[in-house]
């Protein structure tokens, strides 16, 4: 089920990701957030994993939200 949800989610966002400006700083921030999620899972800390994921998704949404403006 998770692969199907991931596929649908990424398909929905793919065109929007293409509209987002790219920067090394944003790539580093995203990498650090993914690292935090991974480390929390590795450490078997569900509360930290949930907090890291929520933080990442909230920040990522701020980046992509502007690409949903009506044309």
C-alpha positions in Angstrom: 0.0 0.0 0.0 2.8 2.5 0.9 4.4 2.2 -2.6 1.0 3.0 -4.2 0.5 6.0 -1.9 4.0 7.3 -2.6 3.5 6.9 -6.4 0.2 8.8 -6.3 1.7 11.5 -4.1 4.8 12.1 -6.2 2.7 12.0 -9.4 0.4 14.7 -8.0 3.4 16.9 -7.0 5.8 16.2 -10.0 4.6 19.2 -12.1 4.7 21.5 -9.1 8.3 20.4 -8.1 9.4 21.4 -11.6 8.1 24.9 -11.1 10.1 25.4 -7.8 13.3 27.3 -7.9 16.4 25.2 -7.1 19.2 26.1 -4.7 22.0 24.3 -3.0 20.8 25.7 0.3 17.3 24.2 -0.1 18.9 20.8 -1.1 21.0 20.8 2.0 18.0 21.7 4.3 16.0 18.9 2.7 18.9 16.5 3.1 19.2 17.4 6.8 15.5 16.9 7.4 15.6 13.5 5.7 18.6 12.6 7.8 16.7 13.6 11.0 13.8 11.4 10.0 16.1 8.4 9.2 18.0 8.8 12.4 14.9 8.8 14.5 13.6 5.7 12.8 17.0 4.1 13.2 17.0 5.0 16.9 13.5 3.5 17.2 12.1 6.8 18.5 8.6 7.1 17.0 8.0 10.5 18.7 11.1 12.0 17.2 10.4 10.4 13.8 6.9 11.9 13.8 8.2 15.3 14.8 10.9 15.2 12.2 8.5 14.1 9.5 5.9 16.8 10.4 8.6 19.5 10.4 9.9 18.4 7.0 6.4 18.2 5.5 5.4 21.6 6.9 8.6 23.2 5.5 8.3 21.4 2.2 4.7 22.5 1.8 5.8 26.2 2.2 8.2 25.7 -0.7 5.6 24.1 -3.0 2.4 25.9 -2.0 3.0 28.8 -4.3 3.0 26.6 -7.3 -0.7 25.8 -6.8 -1.8 29.3 -7.6 -4.6 29.5 -10.2 -3.5 30.2 -13.7 
